[in-house]
């Protein structure tokens, strides 16, 4: 069974999710503009586990939100 998830991170952070189907990246988040996070729509499978890699600048504070859609 496929699951749809939304990932939200800082817009200047690169996100990689190995083995997942990414349907949209760096979408402007119009729901929470004050948080200044970019949305990524991802399909995963319930039987799988996934490695999420976030790459920012040295000592950068990164915000990550994962939401089941």
Rosetta blueprint (number, residue, H / E / L):
1 X L
2 X E
3 X E
4 X E
5 X E
6 X E
7 X E
8 X E
9 X E
10 X E
11 X L
12 X L
13 X L
14 X E
15 X E
16 X E
17 X E
18 X L
19 X L
20 X L
21 X E
22 X E
23 X E
24 X E
25 X E
26 X E
27 X E
28 X E
29 X L
30 X L
31 X L
32 X L
33 X H
34 X H
35 X H
36 X L
37 X E
38 X E
39 X E
40 X E
41 X E
42 X E
43 X E
44 X E
45 X E
46 X L
47 X L
48 X L
49 X L
50 X L
51 X L
52 X E
53 X E
54 X E
55 X E
56 X L
57 X L
58 X L
59 X L
60 X L
61 X L
62 X L
63 X L
64 X E
65 X E
66 X E
67 X E
68 X E
69 X L
